[in-house]
């Protein structure tokens, strides 16, 4: 006879496995699979302890616990907020915390709750991402932060917490490829530049939109001159195609761009 909360199953390779689960307020919750029946039972007992003991808190977790840290967080949120999420989310009054680890708390607005309740966040080589339809989607990219963006130059976290992705905490300063704001005596201008063998300035413009279009125009010029580098163009949908074409035609581009030729 199996221990409470445990049932035996067989994996595809014929190995015996023990699954732990429980029912809480008519909700069935899977607690994980274990190689040993006793370990599965301990997970079941710990889950019951979490749900019945309000003194236990998230930071009481230990690596020696019978449950994974993710499950620990999910059960605490169920106990305190009445909602179970498969991902390690803990609800606050006006936002939620996604616990990537005991010492890594990602903060998000409640508007993002449904998305992260169904997408597991991963961290690899310092990069945060989710798997979405088989593709890796960068977490910062969901908030307008491009992969090449430089903190402090292209964007910043207002409260200096790089794990706080609440919309009010993210300030985007440069939204286009090859564009950066620069200060001149006459005021703020937007510099467009492109990397070929080194960086070449395309020009200085009164708006980021113009600089972004100038960047695209420079790519067209380079392609016409025989460069086969796969540059990423700026996707611009703020203006109709006719307005884009008019701006494109009138923009002045540095003569150096026109004069560049491939080597070799």
Beta strands, then each sheet from edge to edge (+ up, - down):
strand 1: 6-10
strand 2: 16-24
strand 3: 27-34
strand 4: 89-91
strand 5: 95-101
strand 6: 104-109
strand 7: 121-124
strand 8: 127-132
strand 9: 135-138
strand 10: 155-157
strand 11: 170-172
strand 12: 179-184
strand 13: 187-195
strand 14: 199-205
sheet 1: 1+ 2- 3+
sheet 2: 4+ 5- 6+
sheet 3: 7+ 8- 9+
sheet 4: 10+ 11-
sheet 5: 12+ 13- 14+
end
